[in-house]
């Protein structure tokens, strides 16, 4: 089991804590995924797979990137392996003055991965990571969106607020063959120390996660396992709290000719709200040589956060988890011309939605999300492209309104196009477009409106010997846009958070092999 980023009761996950240079690839699993991964996998799962050293040749990489607003990124890694072991060490630092006033960044990251191969086919792997980020928090801008011109919105609502976040994580995992089975035990721990200080207001808390998972997989398609997790929170001015969650799960894969059926069930026992049971059904049918059909139905849940259950600003220790039933169906056409086409429809219904009633969070709302997503992949002699479009209908109720209304900050239409073209003389060109439809601050298309926007990024890479030279321009059209509303600080600005206009970057990466 891959350790979660944060515990069961972490509502907002800061993905910027994951260093980009440490990521090998990102997988997105659609649909409810609580069966194998527990809480907070209602809409799906984002699996960030970190890098490991591959091959027998020791490798060293050193890279530097400079960009607008005095942005600097320095990174390096060294990896080596043999028949008995493998290892990779990555370090990096990012500095930036930021687009807005008081949005500067100073971040350091160190991570390592090492594995030992044992004589009976077993393997033991240890992953360690440490990040330390200090960031200015402008808390939006006092300038209304209609008056933005690329400069005025740089004024910050808060010119002094800062956050300092320190994160440490470790995971020890084993893999041992046992006849027709493979045993995969894992242990993981994590600690997050967060401090916010702005003017006379200071907030400090620490979150600690300790967990274990034991999984058995057989060559007959059976998965059996159990997990244990203890989450702790220590916050200034509040009592310390901890929550324990234990779970057991089973999954069976059944292959019947061109049809594959997956049946799974998970049971969780939670120290705050009792038991939850989450089944999942999956179906894959190879209808023809190049046509694959798929469908899933699953029940999943989102656990209340520590803030929901125990915050001194208003809490409800009797909260129940949000429960979702999600369904999707899709068709994939492989070898479609020089690529593939994928079309997916989805529907999710959420019960016991946690909402703030003015005094405390309560389970008093419902929500539905449905839509369709289309993707086209092309790979033609030096040209690689991905085109996607998604339509999403998101509606829900609130405590004072039993009628379904459009949900806040949920665009109906999104689209993206990315093309990578291999050019002569070892040049490559990347062209990327992204479109996001309009959004609103509150449910029912109320509050501040965030207009639709289209972004255009372009970059070129030149390979010379062991060097990669990169030049890029992001937001080519210098679009003044926002994707979120400021809701922090005191008082909250209720104004959109401005995003960076046109930026430039120049970098070089050096590779050395022994």
Number of C-alpha atoms within 10 A of each C-alpha: 18 14 21 17 17 21 25 22 22 16 16 8 10 9 10 10 18 17 23 13 17 25 13 11 11 11 10 10 13 18 25 31 24 28 26 24 18 26 23 24 23 25 21 16 17 12 14 18 13 18 16 21 20 14 12 12 13 18 18 18 17 18 19 18 18 19 17 17 16 13 19 19 16 18 22 20 21 19 23 21 19 13 9 11 15 21 21 23 21 23 21 22 19 19 20 19 18 18 22 25 19 22 22 20 18 17 21 19 22 20 22 22 21 20 21 18 16 14 8 9 10 16 18 18 18 18 19 18 21 20 22 17 20 19 21 24 25 24 26 26 23 18 18 13 21 7 10 14 13 17 12 15 25 24 18 21 25 24 17 15 21 22 18 17 18 19 20 17 20 19 20 18 21 18 19 17 16 14 8 9 16 18 19 20 20 22 21 22 22 23 21 17 17 17 15 18 16 17 11 6 10 13 13 15 16 18 22 20 23 18 21 20 21 18 19 19 20 16 10 12 13 17 20 17 20 19 22 17 20 18 23 18 21 16 17 11 11 12 11 13 14 15 16 16 20 19 21 21 23 20 21 18 16 15 13 9 8 11 15 15 17 17 15 20 19 23 19 22 16 16 13 18 14 11 13 16 17 23 21 24 17 18 17 19 17 16 12 10 9 12 16 18 19 18 19 20 19 23 27 30 26 21 24 26 17 22 18 24 20 18 17 12 9 14 18 18 16 14 19 20 23 21 21 25 22 26 22 21 18 18 20 20 18 16 14 14 12 12 16 17 20 18 18 19 18 21 20 22 19 20 17 17 21 23 17 15 13 9 10 15 21 21 20 17 20 23 20 21 19 17 17 17 18 18 18 18 20 18 16 11 9 11 14 17 18 18 18 18 17 19 17 18 16 23 20 22 21 21 15 9 10 12 11 17 18 23 24 19 19 21 21 16 17 19 18 18 17 18 19 19 18 17 14 8 9 11 16 18 16 17 16 19 16 18 16 20 16 18 25 22 21 16 20 16 17 13 14 16 19 22 14 16 16 16 20 20 18 19 18 19 19 17 15 12 8 11 16 17 18 18 17 19 18 18 20 15 13 15 17 20 21 19 19 18 22 18 15 13 16 12 10 14 19 19 24 25 24 25 17 21 18 18 16 17 17 17 18 17 18 16 16 12 12 7
